[in-house]
Amino acid sequence: MACLKGKSKAKDKPGNYKCRKCGAVAKSAKDICKAKKIKL
């Protein structure tokens, strides 16, 4: 678990994960610290 500090690795679309803390988006939950799955 590492914080991306707001630098997204993926697009903000359903199925990806968004950090509740900094707002970074990644395809995998383990890439961000406070992961929340993006839904429709």
CYANA upper distance limits for C-alpha pairs under 8 A (distance plus 0.5 A):
  1 MET  CA     30 LYS  CA      5.81
  1 MET  CA     31 ASP  CA      6.21
  1 MET  CA     32 ILE  CA      6.20
  1 MET  CA     33 CYS  CA      5.79
  2 ALA  CA     30 LYS  CA      8.18
  2 ALA  CA     31 ASP  CA      6.43
  2 ALA  CA     32 ILE  CA      5.97
  2 ALA  CA     33 CYS  CA      6.17
  3 CYS  CA     31 ASP  CA      7.78
  3 CYS  CA     32 ILE  CA      5.66
  3 CYS  CA     33 CYS  CA      5.73
  4 LEU  CA      8 SER  CA      7.53
  4 LEU  CA     22 CYS  CA      8.39
  4 LEU  CA     24 ALA  CA      6.84
  4 LEU  CA     31 ASP  CA      8.15
  4 LEU  CA     32 ILE  CA      6.87
  5 LYS  CA     22 CYS  CA      6.37
  5 LYS  CA     24 ALA  CA      7.35
  6 GLY  CA     22 CYS  CA      5.57
  6 GLY  CA     23 GLY  CA      6.07
  6 GLY  CA     24 ALA  CA      4.90
  6 GLY  CA     25 VAL  CA      8.49
  7 LYS  CA     24 ALA  CA      5.98
  7 LYS  CA     25 VAL  CA      8.15
  8 SER  CA     23 GLY  CA      8.49
  8 SER  CA     24 ALA  CA      5.03
  8 SER  CA     25 VAL  CA      5.11
  8 SER  CA     26 ALA  CA      6.69
  9 LYS  CA     24 ALA  CA      8.01
  9 LYS  CA     25 VAL  CA      6.44
  9 LYS  CA     26 ALA  CA      5.46
  9 LYS  CA     27 LYS  CA      7.90
 10 ALA  CA     16 ASN  CA      8.04
 10 ALA  CA     25 VAL  CA      6.08
 10 ALA  CA     26 ALA  CA      5.37
 10 ALA  CA     27 LYS  CA      6.59
 11 LYS  CA     16 ASN  CA      8.23
 11 LYS  CA     25 VAL  CA      7.15
 11 LYS  CA     26 ALA  CA      8.03
 12 ASP  CA     16 ASN  CA      7.45
 12 ASP  CA     18 LYS  CA      8.21
 12 ASP  CA     25 VAL  CA      6.69
 12 ASP  CA     38 ILE  CA      8.23
 13 LYS  CA     38 ILE  CA      7.09
 13 LYS  CA     39 LYS  CA      8.34
 14 PRO  CA     37 LYS  CA      8.11
 14 PRO  CA     38 ILE  CA      5.32
 14 PRO  CA     39 LYS  CA      5.32
 14 PRO  CA     40 LEU  CA      6.11
 15 GLY  CA     27 LYS  CA      8.10
 15 GLY  CA     37 LYS  CA      6.93
 15 GLY  CA     38 ILE  CA      6.21
 15 GLY  CA     39 LYS  CA      7.05
 16 ASN  CA     25 VAL  CA      7.41
 16 ASN  CA     26 ALA  CA      6.44
 16 ASN  CA     27 LYS  CA      5.22
 16 ASN  CA     28 SER  CA      7.45
 16 ASN  CA     37 LYS  CA      6.49
 16 ASN  CA     38 ILE  CA      6.18
 17 TYR  CA     25 VAL  CA      6.11
 17 TYR  CA     26 ALA  CA      5.88
 17 TYR  CA     27 LYS  CA      6.48
 17 TYR  CA     28 SER  CA      7.03
 17 TYR  CA     29 ALA  CA      6.36
 17 TYR  CA     35 ALA  CA      6.28
 17 TYR  CA     36 LYS  CA      5.88
 17 TYR  CA     37 LYS  CA      4.92
 17 TYR  CA     38 ILE  CA      6.10
 18 LYS  CA     23 GLY  CA      6.39
 18 LYS  CA     24 ALA  CA      6.17
 18 LYS  CA     25 VAL  CA      4.95
 18 LYS  CA     26 ALA  CA      7.05
 18 LYS  CA     32 ILE  CA      8.19
 18 LYS  CA     34 LYS  CA      8.33
 18 LYS  CA     35 ALA  CA      6.07
 18 LYS  CA     36 LYS  CA      5.78
 18 LYS  CA     37 LYS  CA      6.80
 18 LYS  CA     38 ILE  CA      7.01
 19 CYS  CA     23 GLY  CA      5.28
 19 CYS  CA     24 ALA  CA      5.83
 19 CYS  CA     25 VAL  CA      6.96
 19 CYS  CA     32 ILE  CA      6.60
 19 CYS  CA     33 CYS  CA      7.08
 19 CYS  CA     34 LYS  CA      5.47
 19 CYS  CA     35 ALA  CA      5.26
 19 CYS  CA     36 LYS  CA      6.67
 20 ARG  CA     34 LYS  CA      5.90
 20 ARG  CA     35 ALA  CA      6.93
 20 ARG  CA     36 LYS  CA      7.12
 21 LYS  CA     33 CYS  CA      8.35
 21 LYS  CA     34 LYS  CA      6.76
 24 ALA  CA     32 ILE  CA      8.04
 25 VAL  CA     32 ILE  CA      8.41
 26 ALA  CA     31 ASP  CA      7.05
 26 ALA  CA     32 ILE  CA      7.64
 27 LYS  CA     31 ASP  CA      8.43
 28 SER  CA     32 ILE  CA      8.27
 29 ALA  CA     35 ALA  CA      6.03
 29 ALA  CA     36 LYS  CA      8.23
 29 ALA  CA     37 LYS  CA      8.48
 30 LYS  CA     35 ALA  CA      8.31
